[in-house]
């Protein structure tokens, strides 16, 4: 029996069972479920018990840490802003909301990355970015309607991630993996590089990750070939310039960028150690975000950095870092609120970051996993595309095009797709709550959206009848995106069966258009969205195999490269469900998809 006055705690369920919400038999050295699925069974490490003490309520802090919750890197952190008529930051804290915790990865961290968290050198006003150009120097490559969410948790005493391994382990990792995963950068790194921030210089591994991000990682967002654009003043690679410059300036974004590089390499090479590095760097990025922004930023520069950091963290772990997308959305809503809207600089930095945010929001709403919470209506409306954005830098450059290359489809479709995703989720929520009769307001919104989609298509057709300069692959992708949007609307909101000629026709269009896009084309980076939508509605065996075959040839620069088997397996799971109940509508069969088979499509 333990001595009096001492508090002890059993190990309880293992880390894997807690993360997957399974009942653990707590056997050692490995529980039955971990042995069955050949997973690493790691006991949880709890904080030491402390003596009993009373609790006193604390007044909320008027700094950014009072608005952020750093979790076990399952959700990393949440920073949510909504515009408020009061400027007092203390009033913005709402400690009542707290998302559930879960473990980030199935691997226990081997070591904490040797990244020195130092203050970012220099300060820049918004709209003033570093003169460094990562393209030419690739070495480094309103009144509130909703109370904002403030979620707080300190990780300083979290022992799970403070167990540093000996330095020899770090050296061993670098020696063992640097040449294997980043051989093309070793020679370039020794040739008089420009001065880099300390968190990159302190480690060969971080140099490689940063170089990979600038030279390769950012290219997964680029869906057109800049060298084929015959427009004066067209940006060569806006994603590289924007994220490279912003990350060079912002420590949290830099750490998130290196974490994304480790995630991409770990996924493509199926290397657990790199996934651990990604998890640790993401955690450090969250901590740095708290440390760097101690007060609520008000300028475009700082807010865009927060949004960009959250997006990269979300992409690094889309299943568990779902709250990062909430952070990005609510920060953007704050930035675009009535009180701050006039101060927003809608330059290429704004365009690129907002384009990625809107794309992530669209994909998250249409995901069968539904792991990301819906934003409220105010935030949703705030992040919609505004007509004045047509006069921003990149949009103005491509004004002679039908398609906005940042989105790979016409700007007329941006807001309808955002609304379509939200209405789909609202309809699913009504179904789960057991509403038997359609909501009149929801049905009215669906009718309005249908008219909006038809008008957008008519405007596109009118534009196509005149002279256009769009790249052929982008035009093919635009047609595929149009058919995917039509399928999403009529199957998810109108309950159109997948066996109807209308649905089959649009599945055929998507297959035909994407088949004409070469796997080597930059536009192939975004064919997954329409292909996966078509796959969920494909009835004919021939079309299914055509989709599966095209998914097996995704570009090496894309987000889903080397995960083709996972994608095809998830579609076969969908086909099995639908074949067993061929007359079932989407609203009825979609909830049957399990997390083991359905990936998040980004």
Secondary structure by P-SEA (a helix, b strand, c coil): cccccbbbbcccccaaaaaacccccccccccaaaaaaccbbbbbbbcccccbbbbbbbccccccccccccccccccbbbbbccccccccccccccccccbbbbccccccccccccccccccccccccccccccccccccccccccccbbbbbbbccccccccccccaaaaaaaaaacccccccccccccccccccccccccccaaaaaaaaaaaaccccccccccccccccccccccaaaaaaaaaaaacaaaaaaaaaaaaaaaaaaaccaaaaaaaaaaaaaaaaaaaaacccccccaaaaaaaaaaaaaaaaaccccccaaaaaaaaaaaaaacccccccccccaaaaaaaaaaaaaaaaaaaccccccccccaaaaaaacccccccccccccccccccccccccccccaaaaaaaaaaaaaaaaaaaaaccccccaaaaaaaaaaaaaaaaaaaaaaaaaaccccccaaaaaaaaaaaaaaaaaaaaaccccccccaaaaaaaaaaaaaaaaccccccccccaaaaaaaaaaacccaaaaaaaaaaaaccccccccccaaaaaaaaaaaaaaaaaacccccccccccccccccccccc
